[in-house]
């Protein structure tokens, strides 16, 4: 994974620099003191995971709960109350953050389910992870962007139901599916540009449709829910990114 890890770190650093939505820190060079502060801020936080159908919500739940992923995709319908959800996450300084989801609800991503269940899932959460399917964003951009706009409008109309201190972090999932390992140098550069372009556009959409609530968006992080290396690398990056935005670091 050394080659892949280097490539994906380059993608993340390029995206963060291009759209200025993150702290810009290289997590590989972060100090032990930083990770101690990250752990202190995150300890015991409650999260919610929302997003359109097939954006990766179930897989992310499974990753965090250290459960095996489903053998095949099964669409979630309605809200599945899966009780208290405790999990820990290892940091580069060899310590773990312990999370507590006091009321963890797995919700589907269809429009009717968004209206019925998403607010319930987000209520009480400190951090709301909103997932976007990058594969669909590339394959059917008009439909996917229309759904993202609609979801952002939903957030705007429901922020008053969330904790005043809650924040939203956007995860751009399935980057690995779109990328082809056999790309030549020119196509590789084009892929990077396309990722940056899509992230920039999502950034602009969020700024436009969330109005004054945009300040509660902590950033946009590319990720893969199925690749263990990429998930660990970029979920950790998102934790640092959120901490840095909220703490002013």
C-alpha positions as CSV (number, residue, x, y, z in Angstrom):
1,X,0.0,0.0,0.0
2,X,3.0,2.3,0.1
3,X,2.5,3.6,-3.4
4,X,-1.3,3.9,-3.0
5,X,-0.9,5.7,0.4
6,X,1.5,8.2,-1.1
7,X,-0.9,8.8,-4.0
8,X,-3.9,9.4,-1.8
9,X,-2.0,11.6,0.6
10,X,-1.1,13.8,-2.4
11,X,-4.8,13.9,-3.5
12,X,-5.9,15.0,0.0
13,X,-3.3,17.6,0.4
14,X,-4.0,19.0,-3.1
15,X,-7.8,19.2,-2.4
16,X,-7.4,20.8,0.9
17,X,-5.0,23.4,-0.5
18,X,-7.1,24.1,-3.5
19,X,-10.4,24.7,-1.8
20,X,-9.2,25.9,1.6
21,X,-11.7,23.9,3.5
22,X,-9.3,22.2,6.0
23,X,-6.6,22.9,8.4
24,X,-3.9,22.1,5.7
25,X,-1.9,20.1,8.2
26,X,0.0,17.0,7.0
27,X,-1.3,14.4,9.5
28,X,1.8,12.3,9.0
29,X,3.8,15.2,10.5
30,X,1.4,16.2,13.3
31,X,2.9,16.3,16.7
32,X,2.0,14.1,19.7
33,X,0.7,17.2,21.4
34,X,-1.7,17.9,18.6
35,X,-3.1,14.3,18.7
36,X,-3.5,14.7,22.5
37,X,-5.6,17.8,21.9
38,X,-7.6,16.1,19.1
39,X,-8.4,13.2,21.5
40,X,-9.5,15.6,24.3
41,X,-11.9,17.5,22.0
42,X,-13.4,14.3,20.4
43,X,-13.6,12.2,23.5
44,X,-17.3,11.1,24.1
45,X,-18.6,13.0,21.1
46,X,-21.9,11.8,19.5
47,X,-22.0,11.5,15.7
48,X,-24.7,11.1,13.0
49,X,-24.3,9.7,9.5
50,X,-26.6,10.9,6.8
51,X,-26.6,10.9,3.0
52,X,-28.5,9.7,-0.1
53,X,-29.2,6.1,-0.9
54,X,-26.1,3.9,-1.5
55,X,-23.7,6.7,-0.4
56,X,-22.0,4.4,2.1
57,X,-23.8,5.0,5.4
58,X,-24.1,1.3,6.3
59,X,-20.5,0.6,5.4
60,X,-19.3,3.5,7.5
61,X,-21.3,2.2,10.5
62,X,-19.8,-1.2,10.0
63,X,-16.3,0.2,9.8
64,X,-16.7,2.2,13.0
65,X,-18.3,-0.7,14.9
66,X,-15.7,-3.1,13.6
67,X,-18.3,-5.3,12.0
68,X,-17.9,-7.2,8.7
69,X,-19.4,-5.3,5.8
70,X,-22.6,-6.7,4.2
71,X,-21.9,-9.3,1.5
72,X,-24.2,-7.3,-0.8
73,X,-25.9,-3.9,-0.8
74,X,-29.2,-3.9,1.0
75,X,-31.1,-0.6,0.9
76,X,-32.1,0.7,4.3
77,X,-35.8,1.6,4.6
78,X,-37.2,3.6,7.5
79,X,-35.1,4.0,10.7
80,X,-33.4,1.1,12.3
81,X,-32.8,1.8,16.0
82,X,-29.5,0.0,16.7
83,X,-29.2,1.1,20.4
84,X,-26.2,2.7,22.0
85,X,-23.2,2.6,19.8
86,X,-19.8,2.8,21.4
87,X,-16.6,2.7,19.4
88,X,-13.0,3.8,19.7
89,X,-10.7,5.1,17.0
90,X,-6.8,4.8,17.1
91,X,-4.8,8.0,16.6
92,X,-1.2,8.2,15.2
93,X,0.1,8.8,18.8
94,X,-1.0,5.3,19.7
95,X,-4.0,6.4,21.8
96,X,-7.6,5.8,21.2
97,X,-10.6,8.3,21.0
98,X,-13.7,6.8,22.6
99,X,-16.9,7.8,21.1
100,X,-20.4,7.5,22.5
101,X,-23.4,7.5,20.3
102,X,-26.2,7.9,22.8
103,X,-28.9,7.1,20.3
104,X,-27.6,5.7,17.1
105,X,-30.2,5.5,14.3
106,X,-29.5,4.0,10.9
107,X,-31.7,5.8,8.4
108,X,-32.2,5.4,4.6
109,X,-31.4,8.0,2.1
110,X,-34.6,8.3,0.0
111,X,-36.4,11.6,0.0
112,X,-39.3,10.4,2.1
113,X,-37.0,8.9,4.7
114,X,-35.0,12.2,4.8
115,X,-38.1,14.1,5.7
116,X,-39.3,11.5,8.3
117,X,-36.0,10.3,10.0
118,X,-32.9,12.4,9.3
119,X,-33.8,15.1,11.9
120,X,-34.3,12.4,14.5
121,X,-30.9,10.9,13.6
122,X,-29.1,14.3,13.8
123,X,-30.8,15.5,17.0
124,X,-28.3,15.5,19.8
125,X,-25.3,14.8,17.5
126,X,-22.1,16.9,18.0
127,X,-20.9,16.1,14.5
128,X,-23.0,15.2,11.4
129,X,-21.2,13.4,8.6
130,X,-22.9,13.9,5.3
131,X,-21.9,11.4,2.6
132,X,-21.7,12.1,-1.1
133,X,-21.3,9.3,-3.7
134,X,-18.4,10.5,-5.9
135,X,-19.0,7.7,-8.4
136,X,-22.5,9.1,-9.0
137,X,-21.2,12.6,-9.1
138,X,-19.0,11.7,-12.0
139,X,-21.5,9.4,-13.8
140,X,-24.7,11.5,-13.4
141,X,-23.6,14.9,-12.3
142,X,-26.8,16.8,-12.9
143,X,-29.0,14.4,-10.9
144,X,-26.4,14.0,-8.1
145,X,-25.8,17.8,-7.7
146,X,-29.6,18.4,-7.7
147,X,-29.9,15.9,-4.8
148,X,-27.0,17.5,-2.9
149,X,-28.6,21.0,-3.3
150,X,-31.9,19.5,-2.0
151,X,-30.1,18.0,1.0
152,X,-28.4,21.2,1.8
153,X,-31.7,23.0,1.7
154,X,-33.0,20.4,4.1
155,X,-30.1,21.1,6.5
156,X,-30.8,24.8,6.3
157,X,-34.4,24.3,7.3
158,X,-33.5,21.9,10.1
159,X,-30.5,23.4,11.8
160,X,-32.6,24.9,14.5
161,X,-33.5,21.4,15.5
162,X,-29.9,20.4,16.1
163,X,-27.5,21.2,18.9
164,X,-26.4,24.8,18.7
165,X,-22.8,23.6,18.7
166,X,-23.3,20.8,16.1
167,X,-21.2,20.9,12.9
168,X,-21.4,19.2,9.5
169,X,-18.5,17.5,7.8
170,X,-18.8,16.3,4.2
171,X,-17.3,13.0,3.1
172,X,-16.8,12.4,-0.6
173,X,-17.0,8.6,-0.7
174,X,-16.0,6.1,-3.4
175,X,-13.0,8.0,-4.7
176,X,-11.3,4.7,-5.2
177,X,-14.0,3.3,-7.5
178,X,-13.6,6.2,-10.0
179,X,-9.8,6.1,-9.9
180,X,-8.1,3.5,-12.3
181,X,-4.7,2.3,-11.2
182,X,-3.7,2.0,-14.8
183,X,-4.1,5.7,-15.6
184,X,-1.1,7.3,-17.4
185,X,0.5,10.4,-16.0
186,X,-1.7,12.8,-18.0
187,X,-5.0,11.0,-17.1
188,X,-3.9,10.9,-13.4
189,X,-3.4,14.6,-13.4
190,X,-6.9,15.0,-15.0
191,X,-8.4,12.8,-12.3
192,X,-6.9,15.0,-9.6
193,X,-8.3,18.1,-11.3
194,X,-11.7,16.5,-11.5
195,X,-11.7,15.7,-7.8
196,X,-10.6,19.3,-7.0
197,X,-13.3,20.7,-9.3
198,X,-16.1,18.6,-7.8
199,X,-15.0,19.5,-4.2
200,X,-14.8,23.2,-5.1
201,X,-18.3,23.1,-6.6
202,X,-19.7,21.3,-3.5
203,X,-18.0,23.9,-1.3
204,X,-19.7,26.7,-3.3
205,X,-23.0,25.0,-3.2
206,X,-22.8,24.6,0.6
207,X,-21.8,28.2,1.0
208,X,-24.8,29.3,-1.1
209,X,-27.5,27.0,0.2
210,X,-26.6,27.0,3.9
211,X,-26.3,30.8,4.1
212,X,-25.3,31.8,7.6
213,X,-25.1,28.2,8.7
214,X,-22.2,27.6,6.3
215,X,-19.8,28.4,9.1
216,X,-20.9,25.1,10.7
217,X,-19.4,23.1,7.8
218,X,-16.0,22.0,8.9
219,X,-14.7,20.8,5.5
220,X,-14.8,18.2,2.7
221,X,-12.7,15.1,2.9
222,X,-12.3,12.4,0.2
223,X,-12.6,8.9,1.5
224,X,-13.3,5.2,0.7
225,X,-15.6,3.2,2.9
226,X,-14.4,-0.1,1.6
227,X,-10.6,0.2,1.5
228,X,-9.3,-0.2,5.0
229,X,-6.1,1.8,4.4
230,X,-7.9,4.7,2.8
231,X,-10.7,4.7,5.3
232,X,-8.3,4.8,8.3
233,X,-6.2,7.5,6.7
234,X,-9.0,9.9,5.8
235,X,-11.3,9.3,8.6
236,X,-8.4,10.2,10.9
237,X,-7.8,13.3,8.7
238,X,-11.4,14.4,9.0
239,X,-11.2,14.1,12.8
240,X,-8.1,16.4,12.8
241,X,-9.8,18.7,10.3
242,X,-12.9,19.1,12.4
243,X,-10.9,19.6,15.6
244,X,-8.7,22.3,14.0
245,X,-11.7,24.2,12.7
246,X,-13.6,24.1,16.0
247,X,-10.6,24.9,18.2
248,X,-9.1,27.6,15.9
249,X,-5.9,25.7,15.6
